[in-house]
Amino acid sequence: MPTEERLNEMRGYKAALRNPKVGQEAKQNAQAMLNELGGDQPREELHKARGDQNKDPVRVSAGLKAAQHNPIVTEGGKQRAAKKMEQRGAPEE
């Protein structure tokens, strides 16, 4: 089964686990199916396969720049954003 299909199937089982209207037996079944499908493994595979190909570099730079000026972001977060901007070759502000 392709990774995206497994991930979508897992989403349904995870939703069942968190739904208060789902019975205990169904929740046990959902947990068993999640374990059989590999826990979070498909999600990790999906992120590795996609990499940064779906990310617009302009939007990534804009987000990093915004983080540097956001008063809610910690100093450590601002420094990490600045470092990533530097690694990307984007000018700092």
C-alpha positions as CSV (number, residue, x, y, z in Angstrom):
1,M,0.0,0.0,0.0
2,P,1.4,3.4,-0.9
3,T,2.6,5.6,2.0
4,E,-0.1,8.2,1.5
5,E,-2.9,5.6,1.5
6,R,-1.5,4.1,4.7
7,L,-1.3,7.6,6.3
8,N,-4.9,8.3,5.4
9,E,-6.0,5.0,6.8
10,M,-4.1,5.7,10.0
11,R,-5.8,9.1,10.3
12,G,-9.2,7.3,10.5
13,Y,-8.0,5.0,13.2
14,K,-6.5,7.8,15.2
15,A,-9.8,9.7,15.0
16,A,-11.6,6.7,16.3
17,L,-9.3,6.5,19.3
18,R,-10.0,10.1,20.2
19,N,-13.8,10.0,19.5
20,P,-15.8,9.8,22.8
21,K,-18.7,8.1,20.9
22,V,-16.6,5.2,19.8
23,G,-16.8,2.1,22.0
24,Q,-13.9,0.5,23.9
25,E,-13.8,-2.6,21.7
26,A,-13.7,-0.4,18.5
27,K,-10.9,1.6,20.1
28,Q,-8.9,-1.5,20.9
29,N,-9.4,-2.6,17.3
30,A,-8.3,0.8,16.0
31,Q,-5.1,0.7,18.1
32,A,-4.3,-2.8,16.9
33,M,-4.7,-1.7,13.3
34,L,-2.5,1.4,13.9
35,N,0.2,-0.9,15.4
36,E,-0.1,-3.2,12.4
37,L,0.2,-0.3,10.0
38,G,3.5,0.8,11.6
39,G,2.7,3.5,14.2
40,D,4.1,6.8,12.9
41,Q,6.4,5.2,10.3
42,P,4.3,6.1,7.3
43,R,4.3,9.7,8.3
44,E,8.1,9.8,8.6
45,E,8.4,8.1,5.2
46,L,6.0,10.6,3.6
47,H,7.9,13.6,5.0
48,K,11.2,12.1,3.8
49,A,9.8,11.4,0.3
50,R,8.3,14.9,0.0
51,G,11.3,16.8,1.5
52,D,11.0,20.5,0.6
53,Q,9.6,20.0,-2.8
54,N,6.1,21.2,-1.8
55,K,7.4,24.3,0.0
56,D,7.6,27.6,-1.8
57,P,11.1,29.0,-1.0
58,V,9.7,32.6,-1.0
59,R,7.1,31.6,1.6
60,V,9.7,29.8,3.7
61,S,11.9,32.8,3.7
62,A,9.0,35.0,4.6
63,G,8.1,32.8,7.5
64,L,11.6,32.8,8.9
65,K,11.8,36.6,8.5
66,A,8.5,37.0,10.3
67,A,9.7,34.8,13.1
68,Q,12.6,37.1,13.7
69,H,10.3,40.1,14.2
70,N,7.5,38.4,16.1
71,P,7.5,39.5,19.8
72,I,6.0,36.2,20.8
73,V,9.0,34.2,19.5
74,T,11.7,33.5,22.0
75,E,15.2,34.8,21.5
76,G,16.4,31.3,20.8
77,G,13.7,30.9,18.2
78,K,14.7,34.2,16.6
79,Q,18.3,33.1,16.5
80,R,17.4,29.7,14.9
81,A,15.3,31.5,12.3
82,A,18.2,33.9,11.5
83,K,20.6,30.9,11.2
84,K,18.3,29.1,8.8
85,M,17.9,32.3,6.7
86,E,21.7,32.5,6.7
87,Q,22.0,28.9,5.6
88,R,19.5,29.5,2.8
89,G,21.6,32.4,1.6
90,A,18.8,34.9,2.2
91,P,19.8,38.4,3.4
92,E,19.0,39.1,7.1
93,E,17.2,42.2,8.2
